[in-house]
Amino acid sequence: VQLVESGGGLVQAGGSLRLSCAASGSISIDYMSWSRQAPGKQRELIASVSTGSDNMNYADSVKGRFTISRDNAKNTAYLQMNSLKPEDSAIYYCYVADRVLGNYWGQGTQVTVSS
């Protein structure tokens, strides 16, 4: 399974970005999530979505500002990030759990929010 993330970049505080994570080579994707890691900090799980998108969870730090979604036909997960803050600056990683092939991380995409 290969995960390709896109959509990161530089944005001013208060702005928005939309991250995408496209999975290729997968057989049966179950759980999808986004995590982030800032310099000198541990990786933090910030959002997850179940197979049917009926269960989504968010870290308190992003709740109300970020929205996770997925398109099962495209094997793609999205993270809509609004009202961005400088403390949201980090490398954002996609994670996919495939029922048959196992679990995979994307290569990461940099998000930088300027004040």
C-alpha positions in Angstrom: 0.0 0.0 0.0 1.3 3.4 -0.9 0.0 6.6 0.6 0.5 9.9 -1.1 -0.3 13.0 0.9 -0.8 16.5 -0.6 -2.2 19.9 0.2 0.3 21.1 2.8 2.0 24.5 2.6 2.4 27.9 4.1 -0.7 29.8 5.2 -1.4 32.8 7.4 -3.1 32.4 10.8 -6.8 32.2 10.3 -6.5 30.6 6.9 -7.5 27.2 5.7 -5.8 24.2 4.0 -7.2 20.9 2.8 -5.0 17.9 3.0 -5.5 14.7 0.9 -4.2 11.2 1.4 -4.6 8.8 -1.5 -4.0 5.1 -1.0 -3.0 2.9 -3.8 -2.6 -0.9 -3.7 -5.0 -1.3 -0.9 -7.5 -4.1 -0.7 -9.9 -3.3 2.1 -9.3 -0.1 4.0 -10.8 0.1 7.5 -9.6 2.9 9.7 -8.1 6.2 8.4 -6.6 8.9 10.5 -4.4 12.0 10.5 -1.6 12.7 13.0 0.9 15.5 13.2 4.3 16.0 14.7 5.9 19.4 15.5 9.6 19.8 16.1 10.7 18.4 19.4 7.2 17.0 20.1 5.7 13.5 20.0 3.4 12.5 17.1 -0.2 13.4 18.0 -3.3 11.7 16.7 -5.7 14.5 15.7 -8.5 13.0 13.7 -9.8 9.6 12.7 -12.7 8.2 10.7 -14.3 4.8 10.5 -15.0 2.8 7.4 -18.5 4.1 6.8 -17.7 7.6 8.1 -20.2 7.1 10.9 -17.7 7.6 13.6 -15.2 10.5 13.6 -13.0 11.5 16.5 -10.9 14.6 17.1 -8.2 15.8 19.4 -9.3 18.6 21.6 -6.7 20.8 20.0 -8.4 20.7 16.6 -12.1 20.0 17.5 -14.4 22.5 15.9 -11.7 23.7 13.4 -10.7 20.5 11.5 -12.9 18.1 9.7 -11.9 14.6 8.5 -13.7 12.9 5.7 -13.1 10.0 3.3 -14.1 8.9 -0.2 -14.1 5.1 -0.2 -14.5 5.0 -4.0 -11.2 6.8 -4.3 -9.5 5.3 -1.3 -8.8 8.9 -0.2 -8.9 10.6 3.2 -9.2 14.4 3.6 -8.5 16.8 6.4 -10.1 20.2 6.1 -8.3 22.6 8.4 -9.9 26.0 9.1 -9.0 28.8 11.5 -5.4 27.7 11.5 -3.1 28.8 14.3 0.7 29.0 14.4 0.6 26.1 16.9 -0.9 23.9 14.1 2.5 24.1 12.3 3.8 20.5 12.0 4.3 17.7 9.6 1.0 16.0 9.0 0.8 12.2 8.5 -1.9 10.0 7.1 -2.4 6.5 8.5 -4.4 3.7 7.0 -5.4 0.4 8.4 -6.0 -2.2 5.7 -7.9 -5.3 6.9 -5.8 -7.6 4.7 -2.4 -5.8 4.1 -1.8 -4.2 7.5 -1.1 -0.6 8.6 0.7 2.1 6.8 1.9 5.7 7.3 2.2 8.3 4.6 5.5 10.2 4.1 4.1 13.4 5.7 3.3 16.9 4.4 4.5 20.1 6.0 2.0 22.6 7.2 3.3 26.0 8.3 1.1 28.7 9.8 2.5 32.2 10.0 1.4 34.7 12.6 
